[in-house]
Amino acid sequence: MNSALEHVNDLLDFIDNSPSPWHAVHTIKEHLLQAGFQPVLEQEKWTLTPGGRYFCVRDDASIIAFRLAQHLDAQSAFKIIGAHTDSPGLRIKPNPIPASDGLVRLGVEVYGGPILATFADRDLSLAGRISYITSDAKITSRLIKFDQPVLRLPNLAIHMNRTVNDDGLKFNRQTELPLIFSNSIAEQIPCDYLHTKLLQTVDEDISQILSWELHVYDTQKGVIWGADHEFYANSQLDNLASCHAGLTALLQAPTPNSSEIQVLACFDHEEIGSCSAKGAESSFLPDILERIGIALNLHAEDYKCLLARSFMISADMAHAYQPNFPAAYEPEHKILMNRGPVVKLNVNQRYATESLSMAMFKQWCALAGVPIQTYNHRTDLACGSTIGPIISAKLGVRTVDVGSPMWAMHSCRESAGVLDHEYMIKALTAFYQHELVLA
């Protein structure tokens, strides 16, 4: 249990340092640099060394890291772990300030499918990136974060919403979601009011902010909870917990003695469909894998053979059974906390798992001494999806969809099991460590 608690405490620090997808990639970069990984840029030619460790970032919010084999042979393959850096929530609009009734509010747009009611009455703040002109007239960007709470979505008193406990808390996305930012002491709020507040958080001289991408985040730190410290809670467990598990596995797995190439790919925009220049449906992963092949002097057919031998684990969180709501679950597929990683199946290919990929993942779990569970969604409820089907279709790579169990997926505050995070790390490490075996 002590080892599991250490992994979870590291995860909670990872999430607390990553309040937006841009911050998440920055945090991953810092870990990779400390472990001796070298950055490579898409706009430059690559020179890669056998056994070398590298990473590449696209537009600050997607990152692919890879560790090369010492040599390539007829059994060479990519071992890919895929996850995503974004989480559902609220984003600030370009012209966000409606000032009225003595208050300044920030207009928001809903990103993905958050549980909106969970954002009410919480200590919220802003994090993301700003784009600006430098002193030498170049456009660049940098991370920005308000450490203290600066936003709030106050609930309506029950005296004015008598049916809230029967009908549920609902918000009109346009008129009832703007977040209170400050008191308005002037009749007319200047148009650069938010710019001024953003500049106050920056420790360098920036003359003009041109644009921003700002994510609303919950400032409450992650915690371990439960009578025996068996659970933990934080924002963005979906899917920063999978990013952290994959990163930890990559960093602690031994350098491959075989000819396999270890890859970790973390994408933005999964929560809105992955169709973007940096999402899982983009050219990012195919480009990186192909450029690895080019740098290693693989002929086109050799590269295709390598892809055909490869395997991907799509790691995204899974729905744990919540006994207060038994009607929401398939009764023969109840996923329990602290009982191990979950293999997710759907015959309509919302998940990419098939029998062989499932069997292979089970074998890696057995080698790691990790229990395993199987999830199937209720037939009368719409099933979610992951990056698994997207990437497996694009690359033609055998794929399994897995995840750690969690409660309250897409809430502002999610929960999961302490043991499950270590179980997932062990399973992913075994995947990187042991050879692919398929008749």
N, C-alpha and C positions, 0 to 999 in steps of 0.2 A: 504493500500500500504506500510506503514511503516513496518508492520510485515513481509510482503513479501520481502522487501528489506533487512531486517535483516537476513532472512533465506538465501537469495542469497549471501550476503556478507560472511556469514559463509561457504556456499558452495564454494565460490571462494577461501577462505583461505584453506579450506579442499583440493581443487585440487592443489593449489600452493604448499602445503606441501606434495603432493603425486605425484611426477613426474614419478613414475614407479609403477607397481603392488606391489612390495615389500614395497615401501614407503606407498602406499595406505593402505595396511594391518597394517603397523606400526601405521599410523594415526588413523585407526579404533580402534586398540588396546588401544591407549592412551585415546580415548574418553570412551571406555568401562571401563577401569581401574578407571578413574575419577568418573564414575557412580556406582562404587562398584561391577562390574563384576569380577569374579575370573577366572584365567586361569586354564585349565585342559589339560593334555598331553595325547596323544593317546597311548604312550608306558607305561602308568601307569594305575593302577586300579582307578576307580572313586568312591568317596563317595559324593552323591548329597543330598542337603537338600531341602525339599519342600519349594517353594517360592524363592529358590536360583537363582542367576544370574551367568552365566558361559560363557566362550568362549574357542574355540580350534582353533589352527592354524596348517595348513599343508604346509610345505615347504615354509614358509614365505610369500606366495602370495595368499593363500586362507584362509578364516576365517569363522567360524560358531559360532554365539552367540545365547544363548537361556536363557529364563526366565521361570522357572518352576511354575506350578500351586501349590496352597497350598494343594490340594488333587486331587486324580483321582477318577472318577466315570464312569458310563455307557455312559456318553456323552463326555468323554475326547477326545481331538484331538490336532494335531499339526497345528499351524497357521504359515505358512512359507512364508517369502519374500525372493526371490532369485534375485541376480544381479551378475555382473562380474566386476573384478578389472582391467582387461587389456584393452588396446586400440590399434588400429592399428598404425604402425609406422615403425621405423628403429631400428635395433639391430646391435651392433658391432660384426664383425666376430672374431674368435679365434686368427688368425694371420692377423691383420687388416692393417698393415702399408706398403703401397707401396710408397717409397720415390723416387721422380723424379722431374726434372725441378725446383729444389730449394724449393720444397714444401713437407710437410708430410701430407698425406691424410689417413683417416680411412675408410677401406672397411666396407660396411654395408650389412645386409641381410634384406629383406622386411618382416615384421611381419604382417600377416593379409592382409587387403585390404585398405591401406591408399590412399588418393588422393595425389600422389607423388608431383605433381606440387606445392602444398601448402607449401612444406618444403623448397622451393627455397627462397633465400634472407631473411631468418629469423635468429634470434639470437638463435642458438641451443646450447645445452650442453648435458652432460652425467649424468645419474643416474641409480642406480641398486644395485647389491650386488657383493662383492668379497668373494672368499673362500681362506683361508690361513692357515698356520701352526702356532699355538700358541707357546709360549716359553716352554710349557710343552709337546710339540710334539703332540698336538691334532689338528684335523681339525675342523674349525668353519667358520662362515660367518658373515658379517656385511654389513650394508647399506653404500652406498657411493654416493656422489653427488658433482658435480662441480656447485657451485652457479653462477659463471659468465659464459657468453657465451664463448665457446671454439671451436665451430664448425660452418661451414657455407657451404651452397650449392649455390655458385654464379650462377646466370643465365647467359646465353649467350646473348651478346648484339644483339639488333634487326637487326643491320647491318650485322650480321652473321647468322641470322635466320629470314629472311624476312617474312616467312609465319606463324610465331608463333601465330599471332592474328587470323588467319584463320583456321589453323590446330590444334591449341592447343599446350600447352607445354608438351613435352614428354621426358622421360629419359630412356635410356637403363639401366636396373637394375644392370648390371655387370660393365659397363665401365663408366657410367655418374653419378652414385650416390655416389661414394666415397666422403667423406666430408673433406674439408680442415681443418687441425688441427693446423699446425704451419709452419713457415719457416724452411727449412733444411739448417743449417749452416755447417754441416759436409757432406762430400761426402758419408760416410757410416753411416746410422742410426743404433745405437745399438739395438739388438733384444728386450732389456728390456726397451725401451724408454717409451712405454705406462705404463708399470709397475711403472716406476719411477714417472710419472705424477700422477698415481693413488695413490701412497704412499704419495705424497705431500698433498693430501686432507685428509689424515687419521691422527687423533690426538693421535695415540698410536703407540707403537713400533711393527711393523710387519716385520719380516725378509724375508718372501717369500710368494708372492701371487701365488696361484696354478691355479686359474681360475676365470672367471668373467661372469656375465650376465649384459650387459650394454644397457640401453634404451636411445635413442636420444629424448630429450624433448625440447620444446620451452620455453625459459626463460621469455617471456613476461607474466606479471601477468594478471589475470582475471580482467575484467572491466564490469561495468554497462553502457549501452549506449542507445541511442534513445532520441527523442525530449522530452519525458516525463519519461525517465529512465525506460522504459518498457521492455528492452531486456538486456541480459548479454552475454558475450563472454569469452571463455577460451579454452584451449586444454582439451581433455579427458572427455568432457561432456558425451559422449558415452564411458563408462557408469558410471563414478564416480558420476554423478548427481543422478543416481538411488541408488547407494550405500549410498550416503549421505542422501537421502530421507528415505531410509529404516532404516538407523542407527538413524536418528532423530526421526522417528516414534517409534522405539523400546525404545529409551531413554525417550521419553515424554509420552508414553502410560502408563496408570495406571497398576499396578501389577494385573494380572488377578484374579478376585474374583471367576471365574468359574474354571473348571478343564482343561482349554485349556493351551497349552504350546506354548509360542511365540518364533519363530525362525527367525534369519536373517542369510542367507548363501550367501557369496560373493566369487565367484570362479575366478581363473585365467584361461587363455587359451580359453575363449569363442570365441575370434576373429579368432581362428585357428581350431575350430571344437569341443573343449571341451574334446577331447579324450586324457587324460593324467592322471597321478596319482593324480593330484590336480584339474582337471577340473570337470565340472558338470557331465560328463559321468563316473567319477571315483567312488570309493566306499566311498568317504568322507562323503557325506550327509547320505547315508544309514547306514554307520558305526556309525555316531554320534547319529542318531535317535534311532538305535537299542541299543546303549549303554545307552542312557537315559532310555529306557524301562527296560534294565537289572538293572540299578542302582535303579529304582523305583519298582523293584520286579514284573514286569509284566510277566505273562506267555506268551508263544509264540503266542497262539491264541488271547489273550487279546491285544497283541501288534499289530497283524494284524487287529483287529477290530478298534484299535485306528487309524491306518494308513488309513483305509477305510473311517473314519469320517473326515479326515484331508483335508486341502485346502492349495494351494500355489498360490501366486501372483508372476509371473515372470515379473520383472520390468526392462525394457530396453527401450532406447529412441526411439521416433517415428518420422516419416518424416512429418514435417510441410510443408504446401503449400507455394511454392515460385512462385509468379505470373509472374516472368520473364520466367519461364519454364513450362507453363501450360500443355504441351504435356507429361510431365513426370508423371502426376497424374491421378488417377481414378476420373473422373469429378464429380461423386456423393459422393465422400468420401474425400473432401478437409479438411485437418486438419489445424486449424488456431491457431496462437500463442495467448497465454493468454486466452484460452477458455476451459482449463481443461484437465485432463488426457485422454489418448487415449486407447481404447480397440482395440486390433489388431486381425483380423480374417483372416484365410486362410484355404480353404477347403482341401488343400493338407497337412495340419498339419505342415506347417512351423511355425505356432503359435498354441499353445495348447488350445486356447479359444474354448469353445462350448457354447450352448445357456444357460445352467444352470449356468455355471461359470460366464458368462457375466452378467446374471441377478443378481447374488449375488454381483458382484462388483458394479453394478449400485446402488444396495441398500445401500452399504457402502458409496458410494459417496453422495447419497441422505441424509444419516444420518449425513454426514460431511458438508452438504451444499455446495457441490462441483459440478460444471458442468462437463459434460462428452462428449467425442467425439468417433466416430467409424472409424477405418481405414481399408481399403481394398486396396491391391496393384493392379496396372494395370495388366490386364490379359496377356498383351503381353510383360511384363517385368518379369525377374526372381525375385522371392521374397526372401528376406533374412530370417534369422531364429534367434532363441534365445535359452536359456537354458530351456525354458518351455517344449517343446516336449520331450527333453531328460530326464528331471527329472520326469515328469508326467508318462512317460513310465516305468521308472526304479522303481518308488515307487507305481504306481497305484493311485496317488493322483489327485483329481480334481484340474485343474489349469486354470488360466486366464492370458493371456499375455497383459501387459499394458505398457505405457510409456508416458513421457512428450514430447511435440512437440519440434523439433529442426531443424535448418537449417545447411547445409554443413556437414552432418554426415560423419565421417572419414577424415575430413579436419584437418590440423594442428591447425586450429582455428575455433571452432564451436560456434553457437549462439542458444539461447533459450529465452523463455519468463519469466519475473520475477514472474508474478502471477502463472504461471504453476507449478513452483517448490513448492510453498506453497500449491497449490491445491493437488499436489501429496502427500506431507507430511500429509495433513489432511485426504486424502483418506486411506493411509496406516495406519495411527493412528486409524482410525475408524475400519479398518479390525482387528487390534489387540485388540481393546477395546470391540467390540460388538460380541455377540455370533453368531456362525454359525447356520443359520436357513435354513433347507431344509426339505421338506416334505418327 
